[in-house]
Amino acid sequence: MEKLLYGVAYYDEYMPYERLQTDIQMMKEAGINVVRIAESTWSTHEPQNGVFDFTSVNRVLDAMLQAEISVIVGTPTYAVPTWMVKEHPEVLAETKQGPGKYGARQIMDITSPIYLFYAERIIRKLMEQVSGHPAVIGYQIDNETKHYDTSGPNVQLQFIKYLKEKFKTTEALNKEFGLAYWSNKVNAWEDMPSVVGTINGSLGGEFSKFQRGLVDQFLAWQVDIVKEYRKPNQFITQNFDFEWRGYSFGVQPNVNHFTASEPFDITGVDIYHPTQDDLTGIEISFGGDVARSTKQQNYLVLETEAQAFSHWTPYPNQLRLQAFSHLASGANMVAYWHWHSIHNSFETYWKGLLSHDLKPNPVYNEAKTIGADFERLSPKLVNLKKNNKVAILVSNESLTGMQWFPFHHETELRYNDIVRLMYDALYNLNVECDIIHPETGRLEDYSLILVPCLYVAPDELLERLNTYVENGGHAVFTFKSGFTNEHLQVRTTMQPGLIEKACGVQYQMFVKPKNVKLADHAYEVEPEQNNVHTWMELLVPVTAETLARYNHPAWGSYAAITGNEYGKGYATYIGCMVSTEVMSGILQQSLKRAGLWGVEQAYSFPLIIKSGTNQDGRQIKYVFNYSWEPQTLSSPYGNAVELQSGRSVHTGQEILIEPWSFLLLEIE
């Protein structure tokens, strides 16, 4: 990227009256330099089968070109038109809930030959219209693509072919998946039932992996079509989203971001998060770290909120804080969904930068200051590079495995809760990290790797982690790691399986804790923060030292947390679900042991520090205050320039960061 992009999604088709020139003028005043169009309105572009009308696209492209605003064009394939479903109802995805019903978006079977025929046709017709237009800088493939739990007969046939290629014989399949249980054994491929109702976690987990692979194929297929038309200076991206808990929370269960991102020039993401008193920056940081890590390069935020819901309408200064928080994680673009609030239908109250009156408002006025600063500071902030020495290993397979086999049926605790427990602790300690996955190479690039609940893992991955520690790396494993192989088959050895080598600990039993606390540890937490909940493994050290044990009359002889020197490195094993405060204490120990405790760890949330190197080779420091209370930084850096004000800052200088504000330092 040559400059920072500041944008909005723009839907001329949704406007209640003609105002394109008015919108453009307001965009220019706000410093908007890119808009995203077309991804949501297939029924406008093809109102009837084979009848095409790109009037709305062309008029926006021409107007944006005249205004010197760039355009990203989306392929409109995630929301199918009525005529298609009327003529071909089979394009709707059949799921565990039964046949699909028309109305919402993302309801189609992405493997349906009929759907793919029409999707290819609209993509090609659109590309013929837009690829040569000088306003177009890139393309977005589909929109927040997932597999939509498509599970119908067409998908089941493809899954059987997949299993045949992988296992060759039904005997191998039966043995690896334990299908003799409850007479689920398959003695001929033609007898293979639909897996929608399976009770076998191995089979169900493999089907989920297969479904994620369908997303990879679908996106790569669209990329190949677009590549036939795109010009050399036009990029191709996709806007991935995350597990949704009312906001962007964790690893996406229905897409493998790392494999799905491979065909794209640059990864894009949609990040939505709490605001007002609940704004912490954590979701912005986590989503950005995932996006950046997929290709180890800068990324685009194709959607984030401006106003959105009533409980997300930002306090004054928060829109600025949020925008620069995205840049601090390595974003080269921040774009709002969306420009204007819609007056009808499902997302009427997901408000845009403009409210329903379409007039300037305080949020829009704040956006104007962001646009001006993006333009002014772009040479200093674009293409920020990071060299993190901490990583968190995430696994879609483990996420799926723990959906099949949760901690117990009385808890809502899930895989992403453990990921976020560790991630949030790092974030609050001002330790930046990458997000890696089971196929990531060069683990040795990191001094410390955190491994939350690696429940599903092939032997090869566990041995790689052993070797990483043996060669001098530091690792922190949580409970439920190393338990099953890649097909959810529980290992027949003592747990935690192969990583016993690095961790120096064994266990045979686990329990649901009741009135259990930690004892004999050095984490300096309050008594009420010492509780163990949800899950505990009864650890027996072999070569490991006990870092904490259970305070309980029956379980007090067992270790709860252990540490082990293995080769040149050190592995910590956490055998139970601990509080956020205890997790912070564990990670502080690990960071210090790995030589990663520095001057920035003297500060913690709500004062958050992010770092990177700009394209001039200078260190950039973002210092954020996510609170109502003023915060003070005693600058631990060399002489610097505060980029917003232009004032000089010297080492040791006390700097006040106002509530919901930030500093932007360039170290000289």
N, C-alpha and C positions, 0 to 999 in steps of 0.2 A: 504494500500500500504506500502511495506517495503522501497521503494525508489522512487524518482522522475523518471518519464518516459519521455524520449526525443525521439521523433520519426518522422517518415515520412510514407506517403502512398507510396507503392512500387508496380509497375506494370511491372513485367518481360515480360508480354505478349505484352507490348507496345514498348519494346526496339527495336531500328533500327538494332542492331547487338548484338552478344553475349558479355555480359560484367558483368555477375552476380558477379563474384569474384572481379572484379574491383570496382563495386558499394559497395560491402560489405567492402572492404578495406577502401574506402573513408568514409563509414558510421562509421566504427570503429574509424577512425581518427577524426571524428566530434563528437564522443561521443554518437552517435545514439544507443539506447539500445532497441528499439522496432520498428517494422514495421507493417503496416496494409495491408493486401492483400485480393484479391479474390472477393471483393464486386461488382466489375464493369464488370466482364467478364464471364457471364453465357454462352455466345455463344462459348467461348473457352472450358469451362468445359463440355458442352453438345452440340457438334457441330450439331448433328441431334437428333431427337426425340428418347430418350432411349439409345443413344450412349454417353458414358461418358469418359472423358479424363482429369485426374487431374495431368498430367505430370508437368505442370507449377507450380501448387501448391506444389506438393511434392518436386520438385527440390529446390524451394525457402525455404521450411521448413527445409530440410536437410542442406542446406547451412547456413541458419541462426542459426541452432542449433550448428553447428560446430564453428560458429563465436561468439557464446554466445549472440546472439541478439534475443530477445523475439518476438513473433508474435501474432497479433490479426487477426483472420480470420473473414471476413465479409460474410454473406449470400448473394448470388448474385441475389437478387430477384427484384431489382429496375429497371433493364434494361432487357427487354425480348428479346430472340433470334428470328431471322427471321423465322425459321421453325415453331415456335409456332403460329405466327400471320398468316402465310400462311395457316396453317392447321385450325386455329381457330381464324378468324378475330374478333370474338365477345369478345376476351379477352381485346381488346382496350377499354378504357373508353369512353363512350359517355358523352359529357358535354354540357353546354349551347351553345357552338359553333358548336355542331353537332358531328357526328362520329369521332373517333380518326384516325389519320394517323400515319403510322409507321415512325420511324427515331430517335426521341429524346428518352431520358430516361423518366421514371415516366409517362408513357402514358397508363398504364393498369388499369383495374377495379379491385381494391383490394378485391372485393367481388365475383368476377367471380369464380364459382366452377371449371371451366376448368383451369383458371390461378392458383388457389389454389392447384389443384391436381399436376400440374407440379412444382409449387414452393415447395410444401412439398417433392416431389421426389428429387429435386436437393439439398434441405437442408439435407435430410437424407443421400444421397449419399456422399455429401461433409463431413458431420459429421463422417460418417464411415471411411473416409480417414484420418481426421485430429485430431479427439478428443483425441486419444491416443498419439499424437506426443508430445514429451517433450518440444518442442519449443513454443507450443501454451499456452498462458496465459489467453486468453479470446476471446470472440466473439462479433462482432458487428452485430446487427439485421438490415438487409436492409440498407437503406442509406437516410438520410434526409427525412424520410417518412412523407407523407401528404395524403390527400384523393384525390388529383388531380382533384377535382370537379366532381368526378364520379357521374353521374346522370341518367344513362340509366334505361331501364325497370326493370332490376334485382334489382337495388337500390330503385326504386320507390315502388316495391312490399314490400321490406323490411321496407321501411319507413311507409307504411300503417300499417304493423304489429306493428311497434313501436308505432304509434299513437293509434291503438286499445288498446294496453296494457296500455298506459298512460292515455287515456281519456275514455275508455270503450264504449262511445256512440258518435255518430256524433253530437248529440245535445250539449253535453259538449264541444266538439271541436269547434263547430260553435260559442257558446257563448264566450268561452275564447279567440278565435282568431278573433272575429268580422267578420265572413265570410259572413254575410248577405250583406255586402257592395259589390256593383256592381254584385250582384247575384252569389257571390262565395260560397254561402251556399251549404254544402255537405249533402244530405239527405239520402244517403246510401253509405257504405264503397266502394261498387263496382263502384260507380260513381266518386270516388276520382281521379282527373286528375293529371298528372305529375306536380310537383311544379316548374319545370324549368322556366315556364313563369309567375309564380305568381306575383301579385302586392301587396300581403298581407305581411307586414313585420313580423307579428307574425309567420305566416306559414314559411316564408323564413328563419327567425331566428332559428326556431325549426329544419328546415332541415339542416342548417349549424351545429347546435349542434349535430344532428344525424350523419352527415358526420364526425365530429371530433370523435364521438364515434366509427365509423368504423375503424379509425386509432388505437384507443385503442385496439379494438378486434383483428385487424390484427397483431399488434406487440405482444400482449399477446399470440396469437396463435403460432407465430414463437418462442417465448421464451419457451413455453411448449415443442415444438419439440426439441429444442436445449438442454433443460434440461435433456432429456432422454439420452443424450450422454456425456454431459460435465463432466469433472472430478471435484472433490471437490475443487481444487485450481484454477479453471478457472472461470472467471467472465463473465457476459453477460451485454452488454451496447447497446446504440443507439446514433447516432449522430444527435441530434435535431438541427434545424436551426431556423432562425428568420425572421420576416417580412423583405423583401429585398427592399432596395432603392438604389441599386448600391453597398450596403454593408449591414451588419447586423444592423438592426435599432431598431426593437421593438418586441412586443408580436406577436407570430406567429398566423395569423388568422385561419389557417387550421389544427392546432393541439392544443390540450390543454396539455401543457407540464407537468402539475401537475398530471393529470390522466394518461396520456400516459406513464409516467416514472415509474409508480407503479411496474410493473413486473420486472424491471431491478435491478441488484445488485448495479449499479453505473450509474449515469447520464453522458452522453457524449454530447458535443456540438461542432458545427462548428461556429467559430467567424471570420468574415472578416471585415476589417475596413480601413478607409483612413489612409494614412501615409504621408511621406515627411512633408511639412508644415502643413498639416491637421491632423497630429497625435495628438490626445488628450488623448487617453486611455479610453475614455468614453464608446465606444462600447465594448472594452475588459471587462470593469468593469460591464456594464449592462448585457451582455451575461453570464458572470461568476456568477453574483448575482442570475440570474434566475436559472442557472444550479445548483448552490449550494443550493438554496432554495427549489428546487423540492423535495429533500430528506433530507434536513438539514445535508448534509455531503459533503465531498470533491468530486470533479468531474474530468472528463477527457476532455481536449480540443483535439478532434480527428482530427480536421482540423483548421488550420489558415494559413495565407499566408506567403510565404517566399519572393518571388519577385512579383508574380502575374502580374498585369498590369504595363505598363510603368509609369503611374502616381502613382503606389504603390511601385515601387522599393525603398527599404528603404535607407535613408541616413545612413552614417556610425554611428554606435552605436544604431540605432533604432531597429535592430533585437534583440539585447540584452534587450533593454528597453521593447519591446513588450513581450518577453518571460517571463521576471520576473514580468511584469504586470499581466499576467495570474496567476502566482503563488500567487501573492498578494491577489487575490480574492478567493483563495482556490483550485486552480487547482493542481492536482497531476501528470498531464501529459500535455505536449505541443507537438503537432505533426503537421507537415507541409503537406498541400496538394500542392505539392507533392514532391517526391525526384527529379525527372527529368522533364524537359520541353518536352512536347509531340510534335511530328513532323508532325502530321496529325490531321484532323477533328476539331470538334467544339471548343475544349479548347486548341488549338495550342498555343495561346498567353496568356494563364493563366500559367505563368512561375513558375517552381518549384525552389527547392533549387539550383539545377544545371541548367544552361542555355542550349540552344539547342546543344552547342558544348560538353556538358557533362564533362567539365573540371572544376577544382577548379576556383572559382571566389571570389570577395570580400565578397559577402553575405555568401557563403559557409564557407569562412575563419572565418567570425564572428560567424557563427554557431558552429565552433570548440571551440571557447571560452565559448559559452553557455553550450555545452555538458560537457566540463571539469568542469565548475562551478557547474552544476547540480549534477555531480557525487561527487564533493568535499563537497558541502553544503547540500546534500540531507538529512543527519540526522538532520540538523537544520531546514529545510524548508518543508519537507514532512508532510502531514496530518495537515496543519495549521487549527486551529479552530477559529471561530468567535462567538461573543456574541453581535450582533447588537441590539440596542434599538429603531431603527427606521425601519419602514416597509412601502412599497408601495403596496396597494391592487390593483391588476389587474384582469380584467374580460374578458374572451373570449366572453361572451354573450354581454357585453356592446360594445366591439369592433364590433361585428356583427350588433348589434342594430344601431350603429352610421354609419355603412355602408349603412343600409337601410334608415336612417333618418339623413343625414349629417347636419351640421350647416346651410348651404344653398348651393345652386347649383353653386354658383360663387366662392367657395373656395375649395382649395385642402387640407385644414386642416383636419386631421383625429384623431382618438382616440389615436394612438401611439404618435402623436405630443404632446398631453397633458401629457401622461405618461412621455415622454422624457423631457418635459419642467420642470416637478417637479424633475425627477431623476437627470437631468443635473445640476439643481440648488444645490441639495444636494452634488453631486460629486464635484462641483467647490468650495463648502464650506468645503470640507474634512469631510463629514459626510457619513459614510458607512451605508448601509441598506440591509434588506432582501426584497424579493419579495414574497408577499403572495397572496392568491386567495380566492374566496368566501367560500370554504370549510375549510379553515385553522382554526384549533382550537387554543385555548389559545391566544386570542388577547391581553390578559393582560400581556403577556411576553414583550410587546413593550410599551415604554413610549410615542411614537408619531407614528401615522399612517396617511399616506397621501392617499387620496381617489380621484384619477382623474376620472372624468366623469363616475361615476357608474350609467350609464343610465338605465341598466337592473338589477334588484335586487329583490329577493323575500322579503316579509315582514320580514321573520325570520332574514335575513342578516342585514337589516336596524335596526331592534330592537337590534341585537347583537352589532352593532356599537353604538347605543344609550346607551346601558348598559356599554360598554367599557368606554365611556366618563363619564357617571354618576359615575362609580367606580374609577375615577381618571385619566383616559387616556386623551391624547391630540390628536385631530384629525384635519386635514385640508381637507375639501371637496371642490371640484371645482364645477362650473356650470354643469348642465345636470345630477346631481346626484339625485337618488331617484325618477326619473321621471316615470319609468314604472315598472310593475311587471316582473316576470321571463319570461312572454310570450309577452313582448313588449306591453302590454295593459297599456295605460296611466292611471295613478291613478286619481280618481275623486275628490280627496282632493286638497286643495291649495298646490302648490309646495313649497319646495322640498319634499313633502310627509312626510313619517314617521320620517325622520331625522330633521324635524322641532323641535322635542323635544330637541335634543342636540344642534341644531344650533340657535334656538330662532329667526327664520326669516321666512317670507313668501314672495311669489310673485305669480302674476297671469299673468304678461305680460313679454315678452322678445322681443328684437329688434335687428336688424343688425345695429351696431353703425356706425355713420358717423360724423367725426369731434368731437369725444368725448374724453375727458381726465379725469384723476382721480384728485380729489381734497381732501383737508383736511386729508392727511395721513402723516405717519412718515417714509416713505421708502427711502427718500434722494436720489432720482434719478434725472437725467438730464431732462429738459422739454420734449425733444424729446422721452424720454423713458417712458413717462407718458400716452401714447396713449392707448386707448381701441380699440380692433379690433375684427372682425368676429362675436362675440356673446356677448350680455349683457342682464342680467336679472334685472328687476326693483324691487329691494329688499326692503321690508318693515320690519324693525326690530319689533319684538314682545317683547322679553326680551333681545335681543342682543344689543351690542354697535356697532356703526358705526365706522369702522376702516378707511374707505375711501368712498367717495361719487362721483357721476358723476358731472363733470364740463360741464354742457350743459343747455341751456335755457329751454328746455322742460323736461329734465330728472334729473335736479339738485336736486330735492327733494328726490330722491331715493338713497338708499345705494348701493355701489358697492361691498364692502368687509365688512364682519361683524365678530364679535367675541362674544362668549357667554359662560358664566359660567353655567355649568349644573352639578349638584351634586358636586362631588369632582374634576371634570375635566373641560376641555375647548375645544370648537369647533370653528374653523375658517371656514367661508364659503366665497368662492371667486366666485362672480356672473358674472364675465366677463373674456374675454381673455386678459391677461396682458402681458407686455414685460418680457423678461428673467430677467431684473434688478429688476422689481417690484416683480416677483415671488421670487427672491432671498431675497428681503427685507421681504416679508411675512414669508418665512420659517425661516429666522433669528429670527424674533419675536417668532415664534412657538417653535423653538429649545430652546431659552432662557427661555421661559415660562415653558417648559417641563424639565428644568434643564440639558439640553444636550449641552450647549455651553461650550467648554473646550479650553485647550491651543492650540490644533491643528487648531481651527477655527481662530487663529491669522494669518493663512496662507491660501492661496486660489490658484486656478489654475493660472499659470501653475505648481505650486508646489503642488503635490498631495501626501497625506500620507495615507497609508493603514496599518492595524494592524491585529494581530492575536496571538494566543498562540500556540507554537510548542509542540511537543509530550514530551518534557522535562519540560513543564510547564512554559517556558520562553516567555516573550513578544517579538514579532518580529515586527519591524517597517520598512516598505518600504517607501522611500521618493523619489519620481520621479520628474524629471524636463522635462516637455513636451514643450520645447521651445528652441530657439536659444540663449536666454539670460541666463547667469549664475544666479543661485538662491542661497540664503543664508538661512540656518536654524540655529537659535540659539537654540540648543538642549534643549527641555523642559522636557527631561526625566532624569532618574537617570543615573548612570554610565553605559556605554554600550560598546559593541565591534562592530566595523564596519566589517562585515563578509567578504567582498570582500578583504579588505586590511589587516585585522587583527589588525588594530590600535585601541587604546582605545579612547573613547569619554566621556567627563564629562559634567555634567549639566551646561547649559549656554554657552557651547563652540560653537563658530561660525564655521559652516561647509559650505564649498562651494560645490554646486552641479553643475557640468559642464553641458553644453547644451546636451540635449537628453541622460542624464545619470541618475544615481540613487544611493542612499545610502541604505544599508541593515544593520539595527541595531538590535542587540540582547541585550535587557535590562538586566543588571545584578541584 
